[in-house]
Amino acid sequence: MTPDGGHTPVMLDEVLGHLGPRDGAIYIDATFGAGGYTRGILDAAACTVWAIDRDPDAVSGGQALASAYGGRLTVLAGRFGEMDGLLASHGIERADGVVLDLGVSSMQLDVPARGFSFRFDGPLDMRMEQEGPCAADIVNTASEHDLSTIIRRFGEERHARRVARAIVRARAEAPIETTGALAEIVRAAIPRGRPDRNRPDRNRIDPATRTFQALRIATNDELDEIDRGLAAAEALLAPGGILVVVSFHSLEDKRVKDFLKTRSGGAPRPSRYLPAGDAGAAAPTFDLLTRRPDRPGEDEVARNPRARSARLRAGRRTKAPTWTHAAMAAGGGA
């Protein structure tokens, strides 16, 4: 935890190392949370930060930090997938850096009423924006097939069908309304395997973890939001601008990896007989800064266990037009 009570920003030194904050530049902290990255950026240079968060609690909590930095910080309510349009509405057409810290924040996990964690018994909510359908709506109304698909796809749970069947059976007796009730149903549904002596980390994972991850992702449309956010960052970054993304599980990291690989010209060509730089292909919009993801050091993991699964990827924006615009131009569009 930081002195102000917020979560400890994961891999802050690495984020700042890639971003290289400089005086007079404009940076976007597109997943503001408790403001850890924002504070680091503002302390590193006489620059400006525009912060975005879909969680009303994060936005309201950021106002004190904005006051402390004398006009260099503005905190906006919204989704990072809409950052280019959101910033344009405030007159910001270009940025020198964008930071994304994917997933759920510690301050969301640590509030039982938010319903993100089974560590506390609270309402089965999980909504980042605190509006719209919640996780309990999915659990109590989705078909067994749809529940199984969600849990398998977003939680990578190999016992997804067994868990979905147990949920449907339990909700027939009474609605499932709390995190504690759901966690117990999932734990009872998943068979206990023998402890893995070679992978003790696996033995520490609660059987409910993957199902809760899956429901959180589904409730907040997180994976599609990542795709929208990466495209929005591409559109917003000025030539030479830096994109830094920290992810915490394989589904998030794969989205980021594939985006940067494709946008940097690393995706395979449709045919090996087509030359590199074929006229039908859009020019690369990023240069890779991380061929392999950066990982936290042992000291950081010891201080902050949340960092254990973190992976950081970064790219530098080229002068090429965004792929959306390039495709429109190639097709004769405006």
C-alpha positions in Angstrom: 0.0 0.0 0.0 1.1 3.5 -0.7 1.2 6.2 2.0 -2.1 7.7 0.8 -3.8 4.3 1.0 -3.9 3.5 -2.7 -2.5 0.3 -4.2 1.2 0.1 -4.9 1.8 0.7 -8.6 3.3 -2.4 -10.2 6.6 -2.0 -12.0 6.6 1.7 -11.6 10.3 2.1 -12.4 10.0 0.1 -15.6 6.9 2.1 -16.7 8.8 5.4 -16.1 11.9 4.0 -17.8 10.0 3.2 -21.0 7.9 6.4 -20.9 10.7 8.8 -20.2 8.6 11.7 -18.9 9.9 15.1 -20.0 9.0 18.7 -19.4 6.1 20.1 -21.3 4.8 16.7 -22.6 1.3 15.3 -22.3 0.7 11.8 -20.9 -2.4 9.7 -20.5 -2.9 7.5 -17.5 -5.8 5.6 -19.0 -6.5 3.4 -16.0 -6.0 5.9 -13.1 -7.1 3.8 -10.1 -5.4 5.2 -7.0 -3.1 7.3 -9.2 0.2 5.6 -8.6 1.5 5.9 -12.1 0.1 9.4 -12.4 2.0 10.5 -9.4 5.2 8.9 -10.6 4.9 10.7 -14.0 4.1 14.1 -12.5 7.0 13.8 -10.1 9.4 12.9 -12.8 8.9 15.9 -15.0 7.1 19.2 -15.4 4.5 17.6 -17.6 0.7 17.3 -17.8 -1.3 14.1 -17.2 -4.8 13.4 -18.3 -6.2 10.5 -16.2 -9.2 8.3 -17.1 -11.1 5.8 -15.1 -14.5 4.2 -15.5 -14.9 3.7 -11.7 -16.7 6.7 -10.1 -14.8 6.1 -6.8 -11.5 6.5 -8.5 -12.5 9.7 -10.3 -13.8 11.3 -7.1 -10.8 10.1 -5.2 -8.5 11.7 -7.8 -9.7 15.2 -7.2 -7.4 15.7 -4.2 -4.4 14.6 -6.2 -5.4 16.9 -9.0 -5.5 19.9 -6.6 -2.1 18.9 -5.2 -0.4 19.2 -8.6 -1.7 22.7 -9.4 -3.5 22.2 -12.7 -1.1 19.6 -14.2 -3.6 16.8 -13.7 -7.1 16.4 -14.9 -9.1 13.3 -14.0 -11.9 12.2 -16.3 -14.7 9.7 -16.0 -14.8 7.2 -18.9 -13.6 4.1 -20.5 -10.0 3.8 -21.8 -11.4 2.4 -25.0 -12.8 5.8 -25.7 -9.7 7.8 -24.7 -9.1 9.4 -28.1 -12.6 10.8 -28.4 -12.8 11.7 -24.7 -9.5 13.6 -24.9 -10.5 15.3 -28.2 -13.6 16.7 -26.5 -11.2 18.5 -24.2 -9.0 19.8 -27.0 -6.3 17.2 -26.7 -5.5 15.7 -30.1 -2.1 14.2 -29.4 -0.3 12.7 -26.5 3.4 11.8 -25.8 2.6 8.7 -23.8 -0.2 6.3 -22.8 -0.1 4.0 -19.8 -2.5 1.1 -19.3 -2.7 -1.0 -16.1 -5.1 -3.7 -17.0 -7.5 -5.7 -14.8 -8.9 -4.8 -11.4 -7.2 -2.6 -8.9 -6.3 -3.4 -5.3 -8.7 -0.7 -4.0 -11.6 -2.4 -5.8 -10.6 -5.9 -4.5 -10.3 -4.6 -0.9 -13.8 -3.2 -0.7 -16.3 -6.0 0.2 -19.3 -4.0 -1.1 -17.8 -4.0 -4.6 -18.0 -7.8 -4.8 -14.8 -8.4 -6.7 -13.2 -10.8 -4.3 -14.2 -13.9 -2.5 -11.8 -13.0 0.4 -14.7 -11.1 1.8 -18.4 -12.0 1.8 -20.2 -9.2 0.0 -22.8 -8.6 -2.8 -22.0 -10.4 -6.1 -21.5 -7.1 -8.0 -18.1 -6.7 -9.8 -19.2 -3.6 -11.8 -16.3 -1.2 -12.4 -18.7 1.6 -13.4 -21.2 0.7 -10.7 -24.1 0.6 -13.1 -25.7 -1.8 -15.6 -26.0 -5.6 -15.2 -23.8 -7.1 -12.4 -22.2 -10.5 -11.9 -25.2 -11.8 -10.0 -27.4 -11.1 -13.0 -25.1 -13.4 -15.1 -24.9 -16.1 -12.5 -28.6 -16.2 -11.9 -30.0 -15.8 -15.5 -27.4 -17.1 -18.0 -28.0 -20.6 -19.3 -25.8 -23.5 -18.2 -24.2 -23.5 -21.7 -23.5 -19.8 -21.6 -22.1 -20.0 -18.0 -19.8 -22.8 -19.0 -18.6 -20.8 -22.1 -17.9 -17.7 -20.0 -16.0 -19.6 -17.3 -14.0 -21.6 -19.8 -13.2 -18.7 -22.1 -12.5 -16.0 -19.6 -11.3 -18.0 -16.7 -9.5 -20.8 -18.6 -11.2 -23.2 -16.1 -11.0 -26.8 -17.3 -13.9 -27.8 -15.0 -16.1 -25.1 -16.5 -19.0 -27.4 -17.3 -19.0 -28.9 -13.8 -19.0 -25.4 -12.2 -21.8 -24.2 -14.5 -23.9 -27.2 -13.7 -23.4 -26.7 -9.9 -24.3 -23.0 -10.2 -27.6 -23.8 -12.1 -28.4 -26.5 -9.5 -27.8 -24.1 -6.6 -29.7 -21.2 -8.0 -32.8 -23.4 -8.5 -32.9 -23.6 -4.7 -32.3 -19.8 -4.1 -30.7 -16.9 -6.0 -26.9 -16.7 -5.6 -26.4 -13.2 -4.3 -23.1 -13.1 -2.4 -19.4 -13.7 -3.2 -19.2 -16.1 -0.3 -22.1 -18.2 -1.6 -20.7 -18.4 -5.1 -17.2 -19.3 -3.9 -18.5 -22.2 -1.8 -20.5 -23.5 -4.8 -17.4 -23.4 -7.0 -15.1 -25.0 -4.5 -17.5 -27.9 -4.0 -17.8 -28.4 -7.7 -14.1 -28.6 -8.5 -12.4 -31.9 -7.6 -9.3 -31.6 -5.4 -6.2 -32.9 -7.0 -3.0 -34.0 -5.4 -0.6 -31.2 -4.4 2.0 -30.4 -7.0 5.4 -30.5 -5.3 7.1 -29.1 -8.4 4.6 -26.1 -8.6 3.8 -25.0 -5.1 2.3 -21.8 -6.5 -0.5 -23.8 -8.0 -1.4 -25.3 -4.7 -2.0 -21.8 -3.3 -4.7 -20.8 -5.9 -8.2 -21.0 -4.5 -10.5 -23.1 -6.7 -12.9 -20.2 -7.1 -10.2 -17.8 -8.6 -10.7 -18.7 -12.2 -14.5 -18.5 -12.1 -14.4 -15.1 -10.3 -12.0 -13.8 -13.0 -14.3 -15.0 -15.7 -17.3 -13.3 -14.3 -15.5 -10.1 -13.7 -14.2 -10.0 -17.3 -17.7 -10.8 -18.7 -19.4 -8.2 -16.4 -17.1 -5.4 -17.6 -16.4 -6.5 -21.2 -12.7 -6.3 -20.4 -11.1 -8.1 -23.3 -13.0 -6.2 -26.0 -12.2 -3.0 -24.1 -8.5 -3.8 -24.3 -8.8 -4.0 -28.1 -10.6 -0.7 -28.2 -8.1 0.9 -25.8 -5.1 -0.2 -27.8 -6.6 1.1 -31.0 -7.5 4.4 -29.3 -3.9 4.8 -28.0 -2.6 4.2 -31.5 -4.9 7.0 -32.8 -3.9 9.4 -29.9 -0.2 9.0 -29.7 2.1 11.5 -31.5 5.0 10.2 -33.6 7.6 9.1 -31.0 5.0 8.7 -28.3 5.2 5.6 -26.0 2.6 3.0 -25.2 3.2 1.1 -22.0 0.8 -1.7 -20.9 1.0 -3.8 -17.8 -1.2 -6.9 -17.7 -1.7 -9.6 -15.1 -3.0 -12.8 -16.9 -2.5 -14.6 -20.2 -5.7 -13.4 -21.8 -4.8 -9.8 -21.3 -1.2 -10.2 -22.3 -2.1 -12.1 -25.5 -4.3 -9.2 -26.6 -1.4 -6.7 -26.1 1.2 -9.0 -27.6 -0.8 -9.6 -30.7 -1.6 -5.9 -31.2 2.0 -4.8 -30.9 3.3 -7.6 -33.0 0.8 -6.9 -35.8 1.2 -3.1 -35.6 5.0 -3.4 -35.7 4.9 -5.5 -38.9 5.7 -8.7 -37.1 2.5 -10.6 -38.2 3.1 -13.3 -40.9 2.3 -12.2 -44.4 -0.6 -14.0 -46.2 1.8 -15.6 -48.6 5.6 -16.2 -48.4 5.7 -15.1 -52.0 4.5 -11.6 -51.2 7.4 -9.2 -50.6 7.8 -7.4 -47.3 6.3 -3.9 -47.5 3.7 -5.0 -50.1 1.6 -2.1 -51.2 -1.6 -3.7 -49.9 -0.3 -3.7 -46.3 -0.5 -0.8 -43.9 2.8 0.6 -42.7 3.8 -0.3 -39.1 2.5 2.1 -36.5 4.7 1.0 -33.7 8.4 0.0 -33.1 8.6 -2.7 -30.4 10.5 -1.7 -27.2 10.0 -5.1 -25.6 10.6 -8.1 -27.7 9.8 -10.2 -24.6 7.7 -8.8 -21.7 9.4 -7.1 -18.8 8.8 -8.9 -15.5 9.1 -7.6 -12.0 12.2 -8.2 -10.0 12.3 -10.5 -7.0 12.5 -7.6 -4.6 9.3 -6.0 -5.9 7.5 -9.3 -5.8 8.6 -9.7 -2.2 7.3 -6.2 -1.3 4.1 -6.5 -3.4 2.9 -10.0 -4.2 0.3 -8.6 -6.6 3.3 -7.9 -9.0 4.1 -11.6 -9.3 2.1 -12.2 -12.5 2.7 -8.8 -14.1 4.0 -8.5 -17.6 4.9 -5.2 -19.2 5.0 -4.5 -23.0 5.8 -1.3 -24.7 6.0 0.3 -28.2 7.0 3.6 -29.8 4.6 5.2 -32.2 5.9 5.7 -35.7 4.8 8.4 -38.2 2.5 6.0 -40.1 -1.2 6.8 -40.0 -3.4 4.6 -37.8 -4.4 1.4 -39.5 -8.1 2.4 -39.6 -7.2 5.6 -41.5 -4.7 3.8 -43.7 -7.3 1.2 -44.7 -9.8 3.9 -45.5 -7.3 5.7 -47.7 -6.4 2.5 -49.5 -10.0 2.0 -50.2 -10.5 5.5 -51.5 -12.4 6.7 -48.4 -12.1 10.1 -46.7 
